[in-house]
Amino acid sequence: MIRNPTSTGIFERLTLGFGAPTSTEIDPTVLWLVTYPLFFGLMFGDVGHGLLVVLLSSGLLYAKKKGTRFSEQSFAGLGGLFNMILDGSGLLVLSGAAATVCGLLYGTVMGSEGWFRELTGLAGPLWFDPFKHPMTLLKVSITIGIAHVSSGLVLDIINKIKNSEYEELLAGPALWLWFYLTLGYLVLAYGFRMISYALSNLPTVLLLLGLPSALMLVARIRVAGLFEGIGHWMESMLASISHTISYIRIMAMKMIHDVFSLLFLGILFAMPVYLGIPVFGFLTLVMILVLEAAFVFLQSLRLHWVEWFLKFYSGSGVSFKPFGIHRMYTTLSRS
């Protein structure tokens, strides 16, 4: 039986989209309230674009509350898609608000630093401009990835403790977290110099990374057998690297967003006003507010379902349905 606050309804649907929780694992629905807006905002951050998303999605939310629905066959068979957008309008409002806040941190309005300074009265971004400092955003993305993956392993540790699975706890998330936090520290402390540091300090690195890795291998073999244990161990080692690298998509999506924004600003200023404004508005609506926003949503969803959920959440449960008698057939008789 799933019990979450009413305000988390849309996030509960995203959780159930992966699968219903079992009775022995944590339901992560409430945690989406923190991580989803953060990821979306960092990838889509811009004051102007964020406010436009809030404005448009607020209109959709109002239409939803009024009971607006479309038939499946309407709009050339896209009625179902539009109904899904209406159902997710609350999430779009939250996403737009997060993008607006991150836009203040990045210092852009519709991709323009000048418009930001004029409209806000601020001398510059409250944090940094990602387009001018991409390596800073890269480090931020990796830091968020390490924190997010680590939180998934911590949740798995809690699951194992609650279920008294202490042997699985040691063979799985406990030693993996030790290895992963050590690897994360080395990546954040030395960056691209990590390989040269490892070669020049080989005994120390072997101790820091090799000890938890070797202990995990032995524990995995003890729990699952030789070949399956080695397979699980290799999967954990590879996931430690690949899943962390996957969070670089936060930086990549922000870079794409900035390139589109600057390109459309260039088109606006290169054309006469009567042509530039309509073209700029159309491109912003279609390419950024529709296509890019949808793509950012999918990227954020992937970071939750793949990089995070697979650490602690199986989604193999069966949703509770109360017992009841439902009429299936009606027999008509003449009186």
N, C-alpha and C positions, 0 to 999 in steps of 0.2 A: 504494500500500500504506500503510495507516494503522497507526502504531505509537504507542500512548499507554500510560502507566502503568495497571495494572489498576484502581487506585483511581479513575480518571477515567472508568470505563465508562459511567455514567449521563450524563455530560456529552458523551461521544463520541456517544451516541445523540441528544442534543439537537442537536449539530452536524450529524449525518447527517440529522436531520429537516429541516434546511434544504437539505442537499445535500452530496455527497461533495466533498472538496477536490480541485482539480486538482494535477498534479505541479509547477506553477509558483507555487503560493500557499501561504501559511502555514496550517497546521491550528491553529485557535484553541482546541482542546479544553481544553488545560491551563489557559488563561487564565480559563476559567469558574470555576475553584476560588477565584479572588479576587473577581471581579465579581458572580457570582450570589449568594453568601451576603451580600455587602454590600447589594445592592439589596433582597433579601427581608427582611433584618434591619431595614433602615431603614424599610420600609413596614409591617412586622408587629411591630415591636419592643415587647415586653412580657415581663417575667420569667415571669409566671404562664402566659400563653398559649404562650410559647416552650417552657417545660418540659412543658406538656401535649402539644405537638406532638412533642417528643422522646420522651415516654413512649409515646404511641400509635403513632408510626412505628417505634419500637424493637420493639414487639410485632409490627407488620407485617413488619419485617425478619427477626425470628425465624421467623415463619411462612413467609416466602419461603425461608429457608435450610433449613427442614424439608421443602420441596418442595410446599407448598400451592399448588394451582391450582384455578381454577373453569372449568367448561364455559361455552362462549359463550352457551348458552341459559339458564343459571341466573340467578336473581334477575331474572326478567322480561326477559331479554336483556342484563342489565348485567354478566354474567360477564367479558366482555372488558375492561370498564372497571375492574373490581376487580383483574384481573390486571395492568393497567397501573399501578394504585396500588401493588400489591405490588412490581412491578419498580422503581418509583421510591421505595421506602421508604428507601433509603440517602440519597437526596437530601432527603427529608423530615426525616430525623434532622439532617442538616447545616443545613437551613433553620431548624429549631426551635432549634438551638444558636445560630445567628446572631441570631435574634429574642430569645433570652434575653440575650445580650451587649448588644444594642442596648437592651433593656428596662432594664438596669442604667444605661446612659447616659441614658435618658429618665426613669428614676425612677418606674416604675409596675409594679404587680402586679395583674393582672386589671383594669387601668384605674384602680386606686386608688393615690394617693400615700401615704395613711395606711398601707395594708397594706405598701407598699414600705418605709416607715420602720420599721415594727414587725418585719418579717421579716428585713430586712438590717441593721438598726441604724445605717443611714446617715441623715444629716440631710436629704438630698435627692438629686436625680439627680447622677450623676457628670459629666454634660455639661449638658443643658438639657431642659426640658419642652416638647415641640413644640406641645402644645395651648395653652400660655400664650405661646409665642414662635413663632408660625407663620412670621413673616418670616425668622427665623434658619434654619428648616428649608427655606424657599424658596431662600435663598441657598446652603445646603448642596446642595440638589437641582440647582441650576443649575451649581454648581462641579463636582459629580460628572459632570453631563452634558458640560460642556466638556472635562473630563479624559478621559472615555470616548470621545467623538467624536474628540478629538485623537489618542488612542492608535490608533484605527482608521486615521486618515490616516498615522500613523507606520508602522504595519504595511504599508500600501499602498506607502509609500516603500521599505521593505525589499524588498517583492515586486518592485518595478520595478527596483531596483538589482541584485537577484539575477538578473533576467532580461535585464539590460542594455537596458532600455526607457527610455533617458534622455530622449528627447523626450516620451514619455508621462509620465514622472516630472515634468518641468517643467510641462507643460500641465495635469497633474492634481493629485496630492496635495501637491507641494512648494509651489506658489503658493497652493493652497487652504489649507494649514496656516498659511501666513503670514497670509493674510486672516482665517482663523478665530480664531487666537490673539489677533490684534489686536482683533477684535470681542469675544471673550471677556473680554479685559482691560477694555475700555470698559464692558461690561455689569456686571462685578463691581466695578469702581471707582466707577461712577456710578449704577448701577441705573436706577430710574425717571427719574433726572435726566439720563440719557444724551442724550435728545433736545435738552433745553435746552443741555447742554454742547456738543453737535454744532453747534447753531445759532450759539452764541457763539464757537465756535472752528472755524469752517467750513474754513479753509485747512488746519489741522492734521489734522482728521478726514478731509478729502478725500485728503490725502497718505498717512495711515496706512491707510485702507481703500481709497481709490480706486486707488492705485498697484498693489498686488497684484491687485486685481480687474481692472484694465485689462490688466495683463500676462497674467493668466490668460485673458482673452477673446482676446487676440491669439494666444496659444499654442494655445488650443483651435481657433481658426479655421485656424491653420496645419496642425494635425494632422488635424482631422476635416472641414475644409471650412467654408464660410460658414454655412449654415443649421444644420447639425448641430453645429458648434462653438458657435454662439450658444445653441442649445438645451441643450447640456451645461453651458455657463457659467451660464445662468439656473437650471438644475436645482441646481447647486452653491450658488449664492447663496441660493436659497429653502431648500435643505436645511440650510444653516448656521443659519438662524433656526428653522425648524420642528422640526428634530431636537433642537435645544437646548431649545426650549419643551417638547418631549415628556417631558423628564425631570422636569418639574413634577409628573408623576403620582406620583413618590415622595412628595412632600408631600401630594398629594391622597389617596393610599391610607392614609397614616398618619392624616390627619384623619378619614377615614371609620372607621378602626379605633378611634380614640379616642371618636368619637361613639357607636358601637355599645357600646363598653365602659362608658361613663358611663350610657347608657340602661339597660343591663342591670343595672348596680349600683343605679340608681334603682328599678327593678322589684323587685330583691332586698330593699331596705330598706323599700319601701312595702307589702310583703305580709307576712302572718304567716310565721314561719320555716318551718312545714311546707309552705307553698305557695311561698314565695319561693325556697328552695334548689332544689327540682326545676325550677321555671320558669327560674331563672337558669342552672342547669346545662344544660338543654335548649337554651336560646337561645345560650349560649356554644358548645356543641358544634356546633349546626347552622349558625348564622349566622357565627361567627368561625372555628372550627377546621376547618369543611368548606368553606362557600361563600366566605368571604373569603380563606382560605388558597389556595383554587384560583384565585381572581381575581388575587391577588397573584402567584402563580406565572405566570399568563398575561401579566401586565404586565411582569414581569421578563424573560420570554422574548421579548416584543416589543421591549424595549429592546436586547436582544442581536441579534435577527434583523434588525430594521429599522434602528434608529439606528446600530448598530455594524457588523454584518456587511456592509452595503451599501457601506461605505467601502473594504473591502479583500478581500472574500470573495465569490466567485461561486457556489461550491457546484455547479459544473457538471461535476465530475469523475466518473469511473467507478471504483467500488470494485474493487480487485484481487481476482480469483478464480483460484486456482491451477488449472492444467490437470488434468483428470481424466476418467476414463471412467465414466459413470453408466449403469446398466442401466435402460432404459426399458420393455422388453417381455420377457416370459418365455414361451417356447414349450414347451408340454407335449407330449410324444410318448410313445407306448406302446412299451415295450420287449418 
